[in-house]
Amino acid sequence: MTDEIPVERPEDDDYDLLTYGEAGARLAEEIRRKAAELATLEASGGDDDAIAAVKERIADLTAAVDRQRSAAAERADFTKFFGYDPKAK
């Protein structure tokens, strides 16, 4: 599940800003950290409330990835419709 979300940092991003690419990379990294935490909790027979909280956090982060991907797709649609990339310098 968590390996499906690639950590990608586009070369042309402006790293002085939190771009879509950087936001996506940070989300993917955090999902992987939480998945590892979940695996550790489950392997050690951790507290059910703690396990539920981590699962909920992973679900929230995954939803954020979906929203982030949607925003990137909307930019592509904008470019196709208007004929220029709103990100262009």
Backbone as JSON, one array per atom type, in Angstrom:
{
  "sequence": "MTDEIPVERPEDDDYDLLTYGEAGARLAEEIRRKAAELATLEASGGDDDAIAAVKERIADLTAAVDRQRSAAAERADFTKFFGYDPKAK",
  "N": [[0.82, -1.2, 0.0], [1.81, 1.35, 0.92], [4.08, 1.57, -0.62], [3.18, 2.19, -3.08], [3.06, 4.87, -3.44], [5.09, 7.05, -4.87], [8.2, 8.65, -4.03], [8.9, 11.58, -5.22], [10.84, 14.21, -6.36], [10.67, 16.78, -8.34], [13.07, 18.11, -10.63], [12.81, 20.71, -11.56], [11.49, 22.2, -9.66], [10.89, 24.98, -7.49], [12.7, 25.32, -4.78], [12.53, 27.06, -2.67], [9.98, 27.29, -2.04], [7.03, 25.55, -0.92], [6.24, 23.26, -2.99], [4.0, 21.46, -5.26], [5.31, 19.09, -5.94], [7.26, 18.79, -3.88], [5.58, 18.73, -1.65], [4.17, 16.37, -2.19], [6.27, 14.52, -2.07], [7.03, 14.76, 0.63], [4.68, 13.88, 1.86], [4.6, 11.2, 0.97], [6.93, 10.2, 2.19], [6.25, 10.51, 4.9], [4.05, 8.8, 5.09], [5.3, 6.35, 4.67], [6.93, 6.28, 6.99], [4.93, 6.14, 8.96], [3.73, 3.73, 8.25], [5.78, 1.95, 8.85], [5.89, 2.37, 11.59], [3.36, 1.41, 12.28], [3.65, -1.3, 11.56], [5.56, -2.08, 13.43], [4.16, -1.65, 15.83], [2.04, -3.49, 15.5], [3.45, -5.89, 15.32], [4.54, -6.09, 17.84], [2.37, -6.43, 19.36], [1.01, -4.16, 20.13], [-0.82, -1.46, 21.76], [-4.27, -1.3, 21.15], [-5.62, 1.14, 20.71], [-3.52, 2.84, 19.99], [-2.68, 1.62, 17.65], [-4.98, 1.94, 16.08], [-4.99, 4.72, 15.92], [-2.67, 5.24, 14.42], [-3.35, 3.95, 12.03], [-5.51, 5.54, 11.27], [-4.18, 7.95, 10.86], [-2.55, 7.26, 8.68], [-4.55, 6.83, 6.78], [-5.57, 9.45, 6.59], [-3.31, 10.81, 5.59], [-3.0, 9.49, 3.15], [-5.34, 10.3, 1.88], [-4.7, 12.96, 1.63], [-2.64, 12.78, -0.23], [-4.12, 11.97, -2.45], [-5.66, 14.29, -2.84], [-3.62, 16.09, -3.42], [-2.55, 15.03, -5.79], [-4.76, 15.4, -7.4], [-4.85, 18.18, -7.56], [-2.54, 18.65, -9.04], [-3.28, 17.45, -11.43], [-5.36, 19.13, -12.15], [-3.93, 21.41, -12.78], [-2.68, 20.56, -15.1], [-4.92, 20.25, -16.71], [-5.72, 22.93, -16.85], [-3.58, 23.99, -18.3], [-3.91, 22.64, -20.73], [-6.4, 23.65, -21.55], [-6.14, 26.51, -21.54], [-3.78, 26.87, -22.88], [-1.29, 27.51, -21.85], [1.15, 26.99, -19.29], [0.42, 27.49, -15.96], [2.46, 27.57, -14.18], [4.67, 28.32, -15.55], [7.55, 30.31, -16.09]],
  "CA": [[0.0, 0.0, 0.0], [2.6, 2.58, 1.03], [5.09, 1.62, -1.68], [2.52, 2.66, -4.29], [3.2, 6.32, -3.51], [6.51, 7.32, -5.1], [8.79, 9.89, -3.52], [9.45, 12.26, -6.39], [11.13, 15.63, -6.24], [11.03, 17.27, -9.68], [14.27, 18.94, -10.71], [12.51, 22.11, -11.89], [10.75, 22.85, -8.59], [11.52, 26.07, -6.75], [12.79, 24.76, -3.43], [12.26, 28.07, -1.66], [8.54, 27.2, -1.81], [6.49, 24.2, -0.78], [5.6, 23.0, -4.28], [3.25, 20.2, -5.31], [6.26, 17.98, -5.93], [7.84, 18.64, -2.54], [4.5, 18.3, -0.75], [3.93, 14.96, -2.47], [7.41, 13.75, -1.55], [6.93, 14.74, 2.1], [3.56, 13.0, 2.22], [5.02, 9.81, 0.74], [7.89, 9.84, 3.24], [5.53, 10.38, 6.18], [3.24, 7.57, 5.02], [6.22, 5.22, 4.88], [7.3, 6.26, 8.4], [3.78, 5.68, 9.73], [3.54, 2.31, 7.95], [6.79, 1.24, 9.64], [5.43, 2.45, 12.98], [2.23, 0.49, 12.39], [4.18, -2.67, 11.53], [6.2, -2.31, 14.73], [3.1, -1.76, 16.84], [1.31, -4.74, 15.3], [4.36, -7.01, 15.61], [4.78, -6.16, 19.27], [1.09, -6.54, 20.07], [0.8, -2.84, 20.71], [-2.11, -0.99, 22.22], [-5.26, -1.19, 20.06], [-5.89, 2.56, 20.44], [-2.36, 3.38, 19.28], [-2.73, 1.05, 16.29], [-6.08, 2.62, 15.39], [-4.59, 6.11, 15.66], [-1.71, 5.24, 13.31], [-4.11, 3.61, 10.83], [-6.28, 6.73, 10.9], [-3.22, 8.93, 10.33], [-2.18, 6.8, 7.34], [-5.7, 7.11, 5.91], [-5.61, 10.9, 6.37], [-2.19, 11.16, 4.72], [-3.31, 8.95, 1.83], [-6.34, 11.2, 1.32], [-3.98, 14.19, 1.25], [-1.95, 12.46, -1.48], [-5.13, 12.01, -3.5], [-5.99, 15.7, -3.09], [-2.44, 16.7, -4.02], [-2.51, 14.55, -7.18], [-5.87, 16.04, -8.09], [-4.45, 19.56, -7.83], [-1.57, 18.61, -10.14], [-4.05, 17.14, -12.64], [-6.1, 20.34, -12.5], [-2.98, 22.31, -13.44], [-2.51, 20.04, -16.46], [-6.15, 20.6, -17.43], [-5.64, 24.37, -17.09], [-2.62, 24.18, -19.38], [-4.52, 22.16, -21.98], [-7.52, 24.52, -21.92], [-5.71, 27.88, -21.82], [-2.63, 26.87, -23.78], [-0.01, 27.82, -21.2], [1.33, 26.41, -17.97], [0.39, 28.57, -14.96], [3.72, 27.52, -13.44], [5.74, 28.82, -16.42], [8.2, 31.53, -15.58]],
  "C": [[0.87, 1.26, 0.0], [3.68, 2.68, -0.02], [4.5, 2.11, -2.99], [2.71, 4.16, -4.49], [4.68, 6.65, -3.67], [6.95, 8.63, -4.45], [9.5, 10.54, -4.68], [9.64, 13.73, -6.1], [11.58, 16.14, -7.6], [12.21, 18.23, -9.63], [13.95, 20.43, -10.93], [11.7, 22.83, -10.82], [11.57, 23.97, -7.96], [11.54, 25.65, -5.29], [12.72, 25.79, -2.32], [10.78, 28.04, -1.27], [8.15, 25.75, -1.57], [5.65, 23.93, -2.02], [4.78, 21.72, -4.2], [4.2, 19.01, -5.23], [6.84, 17.74, -4.55], [6.78, 18.18, -1.55], [4.21, 16.81, -0.94], [5.03, 14.08, -1.92], [7.35, 13.65, -0.03], [5.79, 13.84, 2.57], [3.96, 11.54, 2.08], [5.99, 9.34, 1.82], [7.19, 9.63, 4.57], [4.66, 9.12, 6.19], [4.13, 6.36, 5.26], [6.66, 5.13, 6.34], [6.15, 5.7, 9.26], [3.5, 4.2, 9.47], [4.54, 1.47, 8.73], [6.4, 1.24, 11.12], [4.29, 1.48, 13.22], [2.72, -0.96, 12.43], [4.83, -3.02, 12.86], [5.17, -2.5, 15.83], [2.37, -3.1, 16.73], [2.17, -5.95, 15.65], [4.57, -7.19, 17.11], [3.49, -6.32, 20.07], [0.74, -5.26, 20.79], [-0.65, -2.55, 21.07], [-3.06, -0.78, 21.03], [-5.57, 0.27, 19.71], [-4.75, 3.2, 19.66], [-2.35, 2.89, 17.84], [-3.83, 1.75, 15.49], [-5.7, 4.05, 15.03], [-3.62, 6.18, 14.48], [-2.43, 4.9, 12.0], [-4.92, 4.81, 10.34], [-5.37, 7.8, 10.29], [-2.8, 8.55, 8.91], [-3.32, 7.08, 6.36], [-5.8, 8.6, 5.59], [-4.51, 11.34, 5.4], [-2.43, 10.69, 3.29], [-4.36, 9.81, 1.13], [-5.68, 12.51, 0.87], [-3.21, 13.97, -0.04], [-2.93, 12.53, -2.64], [-5.51, 13.45, -3.86], [-4.83, 16.4, -3.82], [-2.32, 16.29, -5.49], [-3.61, 15.21, -8.01], [-5.51, 17.48, -8.47], [-3.45, 19.62, -8.99], [-2.29, 18.33, -11.46], [-4.84, 18.36, -13.09], [-5.2, 21.34, -13.21], [-2.77, 21.88, -14.89], [-3.74, 20.37, -17.31], [-6.16, 22.1, -17.79], [-4.74, 24.64, -18.29], [-3.22, 23.77, -20.72], [-5.59, 23.14, -22.46], [-7.03, 25.9, -22.36], [-4.47, 27.98, -22.7], [-1.32, 27.31, -23.17], [-0.03, 27.22, -19.79], [1.32, 27.54, -16.94], [1.66, 28.63, -14.14], [4.86, 28.14, -14.25], [6.27, 30.15, -15.92], [8.3, 32.59, -16.64]]
}
